[in-house]
Amino acid sequence: MSPTADLVLTGGPVHTVDPARSRATSVAVRNGRIAAVGHDEVRELIGPRTEVVDLKGRLLLPGFQDAHVHPQGAGLELGLCHLADTTDPAEYLRRIKEYADRNPDAEWITGGGWSLEAFPGGAPTAEALDAIVPDRPVFLPNRDHHGAWVNSRALERAGIDARTPDPADGRIERDADGNPTGMLQEGAVHLVGKLVPDPTPEDQLAALLRAQAVLHSYGVTAWQDAIVGAYANMADPAPSYLAALDQGLLTARVVGALWWDRERGAEQIPELIARREELHRGRFRAGTVKVMQDGIAENHTAAMLTPYLTGCGCSSDNSGISFVDPGELKKYVTELDASGFQVHFHALGDRAVREALDAVESARTANGWRDTRHHLAHLQVVHPQDVPRFRALGASANLQMLWAAHEPQMDELTLPFLGAERGARQYPFGDLLRAGATLAAGSDWPVSSPDPFQAIHVAVNRVSPGAPEGTPEFLPGQRLDLGTALAAYTAGSAHVNHLDDITGSITAGKSADLVVLDRDPFAGPPEEIAATRVLETFVEGRRVHTADDA
């Protein structure tokens, strides 16, 4: 068993996510690759220059892979007017005023991360912002980036008033007289967002590197950037990735999902093909196209098969928005599939899910079975008839596990407007697993926490971390066991990212992308999963994160 290893991690347990050997106690690494996986025999590879990490009974995992994340946007928000981590409207206003006072030369006050649940109907007002920032435009996307809170100065800059029509793909919230109230939904966000100055290239690179450090601190060693291109108020992250590569600063493996411009058609496909070639460099490649097919349930823009209910429980005339015509979507996806692209769908409502699956089916019928590994993200509401289609079509289910729990946004802004039958179809993780779908996982950060263990906690418990005692489980029949949830966040996402040949499990020959935890969550109660912390993260056997108390 020679030559000796560069690194040996021993004193396990090791959760390999490899069906052939699910558990071990020692792993050896040589030249960035896993040289051996086993028990005491692996220790024979320890030589005088081998670094030995004593796991001390703490779990070793393969690196997590986030299959749906927006790192540059998250990093920028952290450096601007950051409103995440609270749902207190008074705290939002305090932070906004403090940021404005601290940045008197800023032309715009921007940032974001606020939660819909903090305001009645999920709709804050310009009036509240005008009271604290009357002199400059304010533009603050909410946590999920499907809406934005603006002040009167921003509305004036954009020329938005009672006479301004709603865009086809969005909505301007209005008072009884038709005047804009300060909340913009979906495509209406761009009416103001397009006026906000872009961050400098230096700021964008710093934001990407800030986000990379955060992701590594949570054990994430690879991800799929869910929007590569300019969208709404988010700058194209591609130049930042290239700059990071040129400077030797990109330590993660990244798949970029090229943004599908829904205002255009198939004429953009040659441009996407050219961009795919341009961006195929080192640890970064862009062989995916992102299609946002609908919005979100909270603002009633997620595309549903039947209309939303009104506040009185009556049927409305609104069933959400399909951003891309379903018939055209079939043609586009068929052509993208024929060109070798993976398609990454935002599909949240049951109609959007069906339209995405119909498009994949059209591609399979026209092109035969290609290894394009299309996947659908979010999957809040899935009709039972569509659940088995994931396996039949080879479409992966990209889960945002953290959202499958009772919390104010679910209980106050979603369930009353879905109704009991449709509300019981939400986040059907268990049904998808039992139907044989390939499960992947992503955080959608900055929409929600990038910590995989926060999300895995919800997948296993169907209760939010830190929820008040007595909080009911959310559709407990859709739980996943811990091993399955971990596999989705490692091997499943590696499959989606076309990285399963070199990552996703701790197997001899694969890259030494590894995570050392502070405990073995399998040995503790399920309700403590969210407390699990990452102590060390390795990419190709090189440390990219070490916790202060590691």
Buried (B, 14 or more C-beta within 10 A) or exposed (E): EEEBBBBBBBBBBBBBBBEEBEEBBBBBBBEBBBBBBBEEEBBBBBEEEBEEBEBEEBBBBBBBBBBBBBBBBBBBBBEBBBBBEBBEBEBBBEBBBEBBEEBEEBEBBBBBBBBBBBBEEBBBBBEBBBEBBEEBBBBBBBBBBBBBBBBBBBBEBBEBEEEBEBBEBBBBBBEEEEBBBBBBBBBBBBBBBEBBEEBEEEBBBBBBBBBBEBBBBBBBBBBBBBBBBBBBBBBBBBBBBBBBBEEEBBBBBBBBBBBBBBEEBEEBBEEBBEBBEEBEEBBBBBBBBBBBBBBBBBBBBBBBBEBBBBEEEEEEEBBBBBBBEBEEBBBBBBBBBBBEBBBBBBBBBBBBBBBBBBBBBBBBEBBEEBEBBBBBBBBBBBBEEBBBBBBBBBBBBBBBBBBBBBBEBBEBBBBBBBBEEBBBBBBBBBBBBEBEBBBBBBBBBBBBBBBBBBBBBBBBBBBBBEBEEEEEBBBEEBBBEBEBBBBBBBBBBBBBBBBBEBBBBBBBEBBBBBBBBBBBBBEEEBEEBBBBBBBBBBBBBBBBBBEEEB
